């Protein structure tokens, strides 16, 4: 199942993302901006590793696919950044914990999008 491979790559990307996010928050950065910065680091890593290690990509149009993926991620990251900020502000939860709460949803939507972008089909698992 490709979702397992994507999960392994994503956990590494998430560790990078989460480390940068927590560092920026601890340095005084607001949750929304902190997540934008950290998520960009994570998604670029996941794209390049998953492109070749998980999905059956033909190797063509890599830069075009990256542009499409980054456009998708701008929308996705903005949505999840707003969700993290809202959860944190409305409940008083420390922002890194609010980020962990949204992670399963962002992971699965990223898997669906990456699979459809690289393999041109919607793969549910």
C-alpha positions in Angstrom: 0.0 0.0 0.0 1.4 3.3 -1.1 -0.1 5.1 1.9 2.4 3.3 4.2 5.4 4.5 2.1 3.9 8.0 1.9 3.3 7.8 5.7 7.0 7.1 6.3 8.2 9.9 4.1 5.6 12.2 5.6 6.7 11.4 9.2 10.2 12.5 8.3 8.8 15.7 6.6 6.6 16.2 9.6 9.5 16.0 12.0 11.3 18.7 9.9 8.1 20.7 9.8 7.3 20.3 13.5 10.9 21.1 14.5 10.9 24.3 12.5 7.4 25.3 13.7 8.1 24.8 17.4 11.4 26.7 17.1 9.7 29.6 15.4 6.9 29.7 18.0 9.4 29.5 20.8 11.2 32.4 19.3 8.0 34.4 19.4 6.5 33.8 16.0 2.7 33.7 15.7 1.2 30.3 15.0 -0.1 31.2 11.5 3.2 32.5 10.2 5.2 29.9 12.0 3.2 27.1 10.3 3.5 28.7 6.8 7.3 28.7 7.1 7.7 25.3 8.6 5.1 23.6 6.3 6.9 24.9 3.2 10.1 23.1 4.4 8.2 19.9 5.0 6.2 19.8 1.8 9.1 20.4 -0.5 11.0 17.6 1.2 8.0 15.2 0.9 7.4 16.1 -2.7 10.8 15.2 -4.0 11.2 12.1 -1.9 7.7 10.7 -2.4 7.8 11.5 -6.1 10.5 8.9 -6.7 10.2 6.6 -3.6 6.5 6.1 -3.3 4.5 7.0 -6.4 4.9 5.7 -9.9 5.9 8.9 -11.6 7.2 8.9 -15.1 9.8 11.6 -14.3 8.4 14.0 -16.8 7.3 17.5 -16.0 8.8 17.4 -12.5 9.0 21.2 -12.2 5.5 21.7 -13.5 4.2 19.1 -11.0 6.2 20.9 -8.3 4.5 24.2 -9.2 1.1 22.6 -9.1 1.9 20.9 -5.8 3.2 24.1 -4.3 0.0 26.0 -5.5 -2.1 23.3 -3.8 0.0 23.5 -0.7 -0.3 27.3 -0.5 -4.1 26.8 -0.2 -3.8 23.7 2.0 -1.2 25.2 4.4 -3.2 28.5 4.6 -6.3 26.6 5.5 -4.6 24.4 8.1 -2.6 27.3 9.5 -5.9 29.2 10.1 -7.3 26.0 11.7 -4.2 25.7 14.0 -4.4 29.4 15.0 -8.2 29.1 15.6 -7.9 25.9 17.7 -5.0 27.3 19.7 -6.7 30.7 20.3 -10.2 29.3 21.1 -9.0 26.6 23.4 -5.8 27.8 24.8 -4.0 24.8 23.5 -0.2 25.2 22.9 0.1 25.8 19.1 2.3 22.7 18.5 -0.4 20.5 20.0 -3.1 22.2 17.9 -0.9 21.4 14.9 -0.8 17.7 15.9 -4.6 17.7 16.0 -4.8 18.8 12.4 -2.1 16.6 11.1 -4.1 13.5 10.2 -6.4 15.6 8.0 -3.6 17.4 6.2 -1.7 14.1 5.8 -4.6 12.3 4.0 -5.5 15.3 1.8 -1.8 15.6 0.8 -1.7 11.8 0.0 -4.8 12.1 -2.2 -3.5 15.1 -4.1 0.0 13.8 -4.6 -1.3 10.5 -5.9 -3.6 12.1 -8.3 -0.9 14.5 -9.5 1.8 11.9 -10.1 -0.2 8.9 -11.1 -3.2 10.7 -12.6 -5.7 8.7 -10.5 -7.3 9.0 -7.1 -5.7 6.5 -4.8 -7.5 6.1 -1.5 -4.8 4.0 0.2 
